[in-house]
Amino acid sequence: MLWLALLALNVCLCSAFDNGLGKKPQMGWNSWNKFGCDINETVILSTAQKMKELGLLEYGYEYIVMDDCYALKQRDPVTHKIVEDPDKFPNGILDLSNKIHDLGFKFGMYSSAGKYTCAGYPGSLHYEEIDADTFANDWEIDYLKYDNCFNEGNSGTAKISYERYNNMSQALLNTGRPIFYSLCQWGEDHVWDWGSTLANSWRISGDIYDNFDRYDDRCPCETYECPGLQGYSCSINNILEKAVPLGQKASEFSGWNDLDSLEVGNGGMTTSEYKAHFTLWAILKSPLVLGNDVTGMSDEDFAIVTNKAIIAINQDGSRPANRMWKRKTEGGYLHLFTNSLNNGTTVVTLYNSGDAVKDTTVEFSDIFFGDKKSAAKSYTFSELWTNDTFTAEKKFKTDIGEHSVKIWWLDCPEEYCGTSEDNSKRFDFEY
């Protein structure tokens, strides 16, 4: 249709959204995956305090985002503002916001571009100016996750969805307060084609579920091209397959494809699966937003989400990984990804979604596709989970376990990685 072609042209030609934020994928914590509606002042504040104690802020996890269910079911009859639930927040949301800021974090909240939020609380559709003022000036937030429930039919085309989400974008800008704007639009109406013109990040799929590859009818779409219901209860592999082709849509100049909050620590996957989950989200430049109960996080899970080298790849500001090939294996696929970092370093990721250990040979001609000069060189490979190193040229052989990932940094600079004999220095750098 002509109008759709014109809209696509406009998205390509107009300047990307710039509120001074989002030059790197956001990092933080969100309450929904673990707590759902069971939130209150104590849950949010104790999480922030524990994250401070654990040093997660120093790793980059700066946003504390409170999701749905914080409000009363009715707006104030006089001002029409959203009203916080006084039973859950006896000291008020501004007091909570101030305490989180005092800990050194930034405070985020949630609403929906619909009549109601997904849990049935007041949404912001037709109340964008009032709610933006409340968020910015009454509650002093730094981040808004903006959902898609109960949108009164204002979806189905890119133009309609764009206008609905742009209303809140402009309202937030008009407050004068820098607020990271995160669209939770589920990947409907090709949000990756227009999200960069009004937001800092955009969800490309239905809600994540803490499972590696379970099929669920509630998440019927298996590729980003699916025009149907995006749903929820989407497995890690389901979201991965939607995200990979969309890497070209994300960058520090436009914003980021959001694969949804991390499930590490919620108990539905093995340690190997959680390492794969964290690694894939990182190399695809998804926001790294924790979704677990950090007050009870195991040492094993903490080690996963604080891998400095993998966080550094995510926060490099470069584009998401390219998948160089995908090969059928027992019960799944073997995938090869490469990242090109801003300092010129190459990152290689091998991911086995199959159900058996796989031996494979990786050719440098695949890693450096189309670049014969680089493919002819010798490289030292530093594995970022084990710190093991090896040197190879032209190709290398490796095995990889079921539901597992290996990720190597090629010729990691000595000031970052040290040497194989000096692992105490490895990856101890700022990102």
N, C-alpha and C positions, 0 to 999 in steps of 0.2 A: 504494500500500500504506500502511496506517495508520502503521507504524513510520517510513517514509520521510517522511510528512507531519509526524510529531512531531519527527523530527530536523531537518527544515527549519525548523520553528517554533522549536526550541531554538537553532539557529544565528542566527536573527533576533533572539532575545530576550537571549541571553547576552552578556556583555561581550566585547569584542574582546581578543585576546591582547595583553598588555602586559608586556614584559620591559625596558622603557625604551629600546628600539631601534626602528629602522624608521619613524621619523616622516617620513623622505624615502626615496625609492628608493636602494638601496645602489649604491656606485660602487667599482670596483677592477679587478682582473685575475684571470683564471682560466686554468689551464694547459691545459685539455683541447682546445680547438679547434685549437690549433697543435701541441701536443706529444703529445697522447694519453698513452700509457704511457711515452714517452721522457722521463721526468723524473728528476731527482736533485737533490742539494743545490746543485750549481753552477747548474743551470737556474733554480731558484726564487730563489736569492739574487742571481744576476746580474740577473734581471728586476727585483727590488726595488731594487737599486742603480741600475740604469738609469732606473727610474721616478723615483727620488729625484733623479738628475742632471737629468732632463728637466723636473722641476718638476711632475710629474703629481699629486703629493700635494696641491699647492696648488690644483689644479683640482677636487679632490674625490675622486680615485681612491685611496681609503684602504685597501681590503682586498686583500691578496695571498693568493689562494686556490689551494692545491695540490689537484688533483683526484685521480682514481683511480691505483692502481698504486704506492703508496708503501710497501706492507707486504709481509711474507712471506705465503706462501699458507696457513700454519697459525698458529693462535693459540698463545700460550704454554700448554704442557700443564698447568702448575700454576695460574697466575693467570687463565688464559683471556683475557688481554688481547691486543689487536692488537699485533703487534711490527713496528716499522719495519724495512725492508730495510737491513742494515748496509752492503751494497755501494753502495747509492744514497745513504745517509745515514750516512757513517762517524762523524760527530760527534753523531748522534742528532737527532731532530726537535725536542726542547726547545732544543738549541743553535741550530737554524735559526730557531725561533720567537723566541728572544731577539734574534738578529741582525736579524730583520725588525722587531721592536719597537724596537730601538735606532735604526733608520732612520726611525722615526716612523710606520710603517704598522701595521695590524692584520693578524693572521695567521688564515687560514681553511683548513679541511680538508674532507674528503669522506668519506662513508660511504653505505651503502644500507640501506633498510628491508627487507632481504631476507637470505637465508642467505649469499649472496655479493654482492659489488659487480658492476657490469656487466662488469668485466674479469676476474672470477673470484677476487677476493681476499675475505678474510673480511668479511661484512656484519654489520650490527648487530641484526638481528631476533633477539629473545630475549636479547640481550646489551646492551640499552640502558643499564642502570645502570653496568655495567662500562665500556662505551665512553665514556659521558658523563664519567665520572670520569677516564678516560685523557685525553680531549680537554681537559678543563678544568684538571685538576690536574697531570697528567704533562707535557702538551705546551702548556698555557696558550694555547689557541686563542681566537679572538674571533668565529668564524663557522663554521657547519656547513652545507654543501650535502648534502642527504639524498635519495638516489636511490630507485629503485623496482624494481630488477632482482631476480630470483629471490625473489619475495615469497611463495612457497609457497601461492599461491592466495588470499592475504589481500587481495583486491581484488574489484571487481565490484559493490560497493555503497558508498554514501557512508559508512555506519556502519562497515563493516569497515575501509576505508581510514583513516577518521578515527581509529579506535582504535589502529591500527598506528603512525600518525605521532604521535599524542598520547603514546604511550609514551616516545618520545625527547624530545618537548617537555617532559614532566614531569621526565624524567631530567636534562635540561640545566638546568632551573630549580632542581632540587634541589642542583646543584653550588654554587650561589651566585655563579657567575661569569657576567657578562653575555655571552651568545653569540647573535649574530644567527643565526636559524634560517630556512634557505632550503630549501623543499620542491622537489625535482626529481621531481615526481610525474606529469609529462607531460600534465596536464589530464584524467587519468582520474577517473571517479566525481565529476565536477563539483566539483573541488577548490576552485574559486572561491567555492563556497557555504559551505565549512567551514574553509578554510585560515586565515581571519582569526582563528579562535578558538584557534589553537595555534601559529602561525608568523608571521614577518615578511614573507615573500614566497612565492609558489607559481608553479611553471611551468604554463603553460596549453597547452603543445603538446609534441610530440616534438622531438628535438634539431634544432638549426639546422644548415643546410648553407650553404656560402659560394657562393650562387647567387641571382640575382634572382627568377626565376620558373619554374625548371625543375620539371616534374612528375616525381615519383618514387614508384613503387609502395610503397616502404618508408615513405612518409608519405601513406597513403591518405586520411586525413580532411582535408576542405577547409573545414569550419566547426567552430565550438566545439560544435555540437550533435551531431556525429558520435559514435555510441556505440562505434565500432570501435577497431581498433588505432591508437594514436597514432604509433608508429614513430619514425623518425629520417630524416635527410637532407631536412629540411623547408626549402623556400625562404623568402626574405624575404616574398614576397607571400602564401604559404600561411599563415605565422604571423600576418601582419597581419590577414588576414580572420578568423582565429579570435579575435584579441585585441580588435578594435574593439567588438563588442557587450558585452564584459565590463568596459568602463571603469567602469560603475556599481558594480562590486564592489571597487574599489580607492580608498584614501584614506589620509591620515595617521593616521586613527583606526582603521584596520583592517589595512592592509598593501598589498602591491603585486603586480599581475599580472606575472609574469616571462616575457618573450618569448625568453629565453636570451641567452647571451653575444654580444657584438658580433663581427662578422667583419671589421671595417675593418682593412685592412692584410694580409689573408691572400691576396689576389691573384685571387680568383674573380670580382670585379665591377669595373666602371668607377668612376672617381671620382664621377661623377654618381650612380651607384647607391649607392655608399657614403655619400654625403651624404644621400640619401633614407633609407637604412637608419638612420643615426644620428639624423636628424631625427624619423622616425616612432617609433623606440624612445623618444626623449626626450619627445615630446608625449603619448605613451600612458602615460608614467610607468613604463616598464619600468626595472629596474635597468640601469645603464650599466656593464657589466663587460667590459673589454677581453679579447679572446681571441687576440691576435696575438703575434708575437715583437717586443716593444718594443725589444730591443737592435738591431734592424735596421729600425726603422720609418722610412719616408720622411718628408720635410718635409710633403708633401702630406697623408699620412694623419695625421700629428701635428696639422696644422691642423684637420682634420675633428673629431677627438676632443677638441680643446681650444677649441671655439667657446664662448666664455663665455656668450653670450646664450642659446644653446640648452641648455647645461647648467643655466643659471639657471631656465629654464622647467621642466626636469625636476625640479629640486630645490626648486621653489616650495612644495611641500606641498599644492597644490590637486589636484583630481581630474583624471583623464586627459581627453584631447580627446574631443569629440563629432564624429562624422562627419555633416555637414549634408546632403550629397548624394554620390551615386556615379553617374557617367554613362558609358555605354559609349563607347569610342573605338577607334581602330585597334589591335587586338591587346591591349586592356586596358581600363582605366577611368581617368577623371579623378575625383579625390576632393577634397572640400572639408572641412577640419577646423577647429574652433575650440577654443581653450582660454580659460578665464576664470581669470586669476591671482588670488592672494590680495590683491594691491594694487588690484584692480579693472580691470587692464589686460586687453585682449583680444589674443589671438594667432591669426592666420589662417594656415593651411597649405594649399597647393594641391599635389597630388601626381598625377603622370601615370605610371601603370603601363603605358601603351600604347607602341606602337612608332613613333610619329611625333610631330612637334611639334604642339601643340594650341593654338589660339587660343580664348579663352573670356572671357565676361563674368561677373563675380561680383557678385551683388546684395547690398546691405547687409541686405535683408530676410531673406536666408539666413544671413548672419553673425550677425545679432541676431534670430533667429527668435522671434516672439512678443513682441518688445520694440520697438514702433513708435517710441518716444521716442529710443532709442539709434540705431536705423536711420536716423533723419532727420538725424543730425549729420554734420558733416564731420570727417575724420580724416587725420592724417599717417601714412603707412605706411612703416616702416623694415624693409628686407629684411635678414635676419640672416646671409646668406652673402655678399652683395655690398656691403652698407651703402648701397645705393641707396634714395632716398626719393621719395615723391610724395604729393600731397594729393588726396583725392577725397571726393565725397558721393554717396549713394544707390547707386553702383555703380562698378566699375572694370574695365577691359579689360587683359588680359595674354596673353602666350604662354608656354608652358612646354614644355621639351624632353622627348624620350622618356626614360622611366625617370628622371625628375628631380623635384625638389621646389623650391618656393619657400615661404618662411615669413616673415611680417611681424609685427612688433610694432606695434600701433596706438597712436599718441600716446605713444611711449616717453618717460618722464620725462627732462627735460633733464639732470638730474644723472647719469643712466645713459648716455644716448645722445649727449649734446651736441647739436650742430646739424649740418645737412648740410655746413656749411662747416668744422666742427671734428670730423672723424672720429677724431682722436687720442684723444678721450675716450669713444668709443663702447663701451659694454658693459664698461667697466673697473670692475666692482663685485663685492661679495661676494655669495655665494648660500648 
